[in-house]
Amino acid sequence: MYHVRIIPSAQRDLIKLKKQTKGEYAKIYQRIKEIILSFETNPLPYGSEKLTARGGYRIRVGPYRLLYQIDKKAREVYIVRMKRREKNTYK
């Protein structure tokens, strides 16, 4: 089992997305929550990709990207950002 920690910047991103709970955004928010909970048992689910320039991993959730890092020794997953796909998402 891994322990999932959400960094404050990612927490703010999640709160912003939660406030937009209309139509498609409600489904995306729910899918992101499910993925975050699944990290406890499997930190590398299907669809996750290793980032080369920044380090860590990313997974697509509709138009959003969930960026995270894994500390295998401490068995922790750090959620770093949740942003809509734009040029500055990976910076």
Sequence and secondary structure as in RCSB ss.txt:
>XXXX:A:sequence
MYHVRIIPSAQRDLIKLKKQTKGEYAKIYQRIKEIILSFETNPLPYGSEKLTARGGYRIRVGPYRLLYQIDKKAR
EVYIVRMKRREKNTYK
>XXXX:A:secstr
  EEEE HHHHHHHHHHHHT STHHHHHHHHHHHHHHHTTT SS TT EE SSS SEEEEETTEEEEEEEETTTT
EEEEEEEEES GGGG 
